Amino acid sequence: MDYRGVKAITHASAFFAPFLVPIIVWLLMADREAKNMALQALLFHLFMGILISISWALSFLIIGIPFLIIFGLMAIYYPVKGILYSLQGRPFHYPIIGSLVG
């Protein structure tokens, strides 16, 4: 069975529940590919949250501003790309995290 909608919702959760939805999908889904995608999404959201927090703290020293912009754009771009790939049925892996989890 194809779980395109579940995968798309997992990626879209970056905009409304970045930790809750991937955890629920990971716990409740039996499909290995959907579980793998949920774990990747969860780790991506966690790491991006940490990186954006560090960048925000360093923005007071001005060096964090470029990092804040870059990580903020990445936190938007990759979930949207994941949504589009999931709806098309194409495989998608988050950068760096996809190779660690997959």
N, C-alpha and C positions, 0 to 999 in steps of 0.2 A: 504494500500500500504506500502511496505517495503522501507525504506529510508537508506539502508546500505551504499550506496556510499556517501550520504550527511553527514551521521554521521562520516564516515571514513575521509572525507575531513575536517570536523570540528576538529577532533582530530589531523590530520596531519598539520593543520594550525599552530601548535606550532612551526613548523620549517620554516614557510615563512610569515605568517601574523597572529600572535597570537590573535590579537584583532579584526581586520577587518572581517575575515571570520565568527567567531562566532556571531558577531553583525548582519551581513547580514543574516545568517541562522536564527537567532532568530527573526528578523524582517519580513522575507519573507515566512518562512515555516508555513503551517497551521497545520502540524502534531504536537501534543502535546509532544510526546516523542522526536522528533527531536529538538523542541524548548528547552525542558528541558536539553538535552545533550549539546546544544549550550551554554546555560546559565552556565552549569557546567564547560564547557571548558573555557569560558570567565573568570569566577571567578578563576579557577585554574591557568590560565596563568597570571592573574593579581596578585594573591597572590604569585606565584612563582617568578614573576618579582620583587615584593617588597622584598621577603625573600632573593633572590640572591643579590639585591642591598645592603641590610643591611649587608649581609655576606661579600660582597666585601669591604664595608667600614670598617668592623671590621677586615678584613684580615691584615690591617696595624698593628693591635695589636696582630696578630697571632691567636687569638681565632676564628676569622671568617673563617679561611682556612678549617677546617673540615666541617663547616656548608656550605660553598661554594661548596665543593665537594658533600656533601649529597644532597643539594637542586638542584645542577646541574644534578646529576644522576636522581633524581626524575622528573625533568622537561623533561628528555628524556624518561625515563622508562614508565611513566603513559600514555603519548600520544600514544606511540607505542603499549602498551597493549590495549588502547582504539580502535586503528585502527584495530588490530587483532580481538578483540571481535566484533566490528561492522561488519566486513566482514563476520564473522561466524554467525551473527544474535543473538549473546548472549548479554544479558544486561550488561552494564558496568556503574559504578559510580566512580567518582574520590574520593579519600580518603578525609574524613571530609566534603568536599564541597557537595558530593553526598547526604549525609544524611541531609544537611541543605536545599538544593534545592529540592531534590526529595521528 
